[in-house]
Amino acid sequence: MTDSHDSFSIRKIYLLTAAFGLIGFVCYFSVEGVRSSIAFALGAVASFGNLWLFEWLSGSIAPHAASRKPWQAGAYVVRYAVLLAIGYGIVKALNVSPLAVVLGLLTNAAAVLAFLILELISHALYGKASH
């Protein structure tokens, strides 16, 4: 894969994350009401931020990176603790079921899975794409 293909793939995952966040927000709003939909949306925003942080950390500790800092490698582990704390704070602040926040936090995972499925289907239908 080339750098331009990698960049395009990452943008697709960002778009899919936003789409799943929006779809989930609308579904939660129609079924559970305002507070649960806001909890889902805040979880989705945290998931989006986690994706951005993952991309940034991956680029900063890559072998070609100019200067590596030890805290950047440690931030991979710490970001999960931060996500857990954000989720807990959302549940406590809005007094909602944790399910809405957990599903919001999983929008990034859903986006990656959807992206992989779409890529597999695309390659099966059209063969190997030219880069």
C-alpha positions as CSV (number, residue, x, y, z in Angstrom):
1,M,0.0,0.0,0.0
2,T,1.2,3.5,-0.8
3,D,1.0,6.5,1.5
4,S,-1.8,7.9,-0.5
5,H,-3.8,4.7,-0.2
6,D,-3.2,4.6,3.6
7,S,-4.3,8.2,3.9
8,F,-7.4,7.5,1.9
9,S,-8.2,4.4,4.0
10,I,-7.8,6.3,7.2
11,R,-10.2,9.0,5.9
12,K,-12.7,6.3,5.1
13,I,-12.5,5.0,8.6
14,Y,-13.0,8.5,10.0
15,L,-16.1,9.0,7.8
16,L,-17.5,5.6,8.8
17,T,-16.9,6.4,12.5
18,A,-18.8,9.7,12.1
19,A,-21.6,8.0,10.1
20,F,-22.0,5.3,12.8
21,G,-22.0,7.9,15.5
22,L,-24.7,9.9,13.7
23,I,-26.8,6.8,13.0
24,G,-26.5,5.7,16.6
25,F,-27.4,9.1,17.9
26,V,-30.5,9.3,15.8
27,C,-31.5,5.7,16.8
28,Y,-31.0,6.4,20.5
29,F,-32.8,9.7,20.3
30,S,-35.9,8.0,18.7
31,V,-35.9,5.0,21.1
32,E,-34.4,6.2,24.4
33,G,-34.7,10.0,24.4
34,V,-32.4,12.9,24.7
35,R,-30.0,11.9,27.6
36,S,-29.2,8.5,26.2
37,S,-28.6,9.9,22.7
38,I,-26.3,12.5,24.2
39,A,-24.5,9.8,26.1
40,F,-24.1,7.8,22.9
41,A,-22.9,10.9,21.0
42,L,-20.3,11.7,23.7
43,G,-19.1,8.1,23.6
44,A,-18.8,8.3,19.8
45,V,-16.9,11.6,20.1
46,A,-14.5,9.9,22.5
47,S,-14.2,7.0,20.1
48,F,-13.4,9.4,17.3
49,G,-10.8,11.1,19.5
50,N,-9.3,7.7,20.3
51,L,-9.0,7.0,16.6
52,W,-7.2,10.3,16.1
53,L,-4.9,9.6,19.0
54,F,-4.1,6.1,17.7
55,E,-3.2,7.5,14.3
56,W,-1.1,10.3,15.9
57,L,0.7,7.9,18.3
58,S,1.3,5.4,15.5
59,G,2.9,8.0,13.3
60,S,5.0,9.4,16.2
61,I,6.6,6.1,17.2
62,A,7.0,4.7,13.7
63,P,10.5,3.6,12.6
64,H,10.8,6.5,10.3
65,A,9.8,9.1,12.9
66,A,12.6,11.6,13.7
67,S,12.4,11.7,17.4
68,R,10.7,9.2,19.6
69,K,9.6,10.0,23.2
70,P,9.1,7.3,25.7
71,W,5.7,8.8,26.9
72,Q,4.3,8.3,23.4
73,A,4.7,4.5,23.6
74,G,3.2,4.5,27.1
75,A,0.3,6.6,25.9
76,Y,-1.0,3.5,24.0
77,V,-1.9,1.9,27.3
78,V,-3.0,5.0,29.1
79,R,-5.5,6.0,26.4
80,Y,-7.7,3.0,27.4
81,A,-7.7,4.1,31.0
82,V,-8.7,7.6,29.9
83,L,-11.5,6.1,27.7
84,L,-12.8,4.2,30.7
85,A,-12.7,7.3,32.9
86,I,-14.5,9.3,30.2
87,G,-17.2,6.7,29.9
88,Y,-17.6,6.5,33.7
89,G,-17.9,10.3,33.8
90,I,-20.5,10.4,31.1
91,V,-22.6,7.8,32.8
92,K,-22.4,9.6,36.2
93,A,-23.0,13.1,34.8
94,L,-26.0,12.2,32.6
95,N,-27.3,9.4,34.9
96,V,-27.9,7.0,32.0
97,S,-27.4,3.4,31.3
98,P,-23.7,2.5,30.6
99,L,-24.9,0.7,27.4
100,A,-25.4,3.9,25.5
101,V,-21.8,5.1,26.3
102,V,-20.3,1.7,25.6
103,L,-22.0,1.5,22.2
104,G,-20.8,5.0,21.5
105,L,-17.3,4.0,22.4
106,L,-17.5,1.1,20.0
107,T,-18.4,3.2,16.9
108,N,-14.7,3.2,15.9
109,A,-14.6,-0.6,16.1
110,A,-17.8,-0.8,14.0
111,A,-16.3,1.5,11.4
112,V,-13.1,-0.5,11.1
113,L,-15.1,-3.7,10.7
114,A,-17.3,-2.2,8.1
115,F,-14.3,-0.8,6.3
116,L,-12.7,-4.2,6.2
117,I,-15.9,-5.9,5.0
118,L,-16.2,-3.3,2.2
119,E,-12.6,-3.7,1.2
120,L,-13.0,-7.5,1.0
121,I,-16.1,-7.2,-1.1
122,S,-14.5,-4.6,-3.3
123,H,-11.4,-6.9,-3.9
124,A,-13.7,-9.9,-4.5
125,L,-15.7,-8.1,-7.1
126,Y,-13.1,-6.0,-8.8
127,G,-9.9,-7.9,-8.2
128,K,-6.7,-6.4,-6.9
129,A,-7.0,-2.6,-7.0
130,S,-4.1,-0.7,-8.6
131,H,-2.2,1.6,-6.3
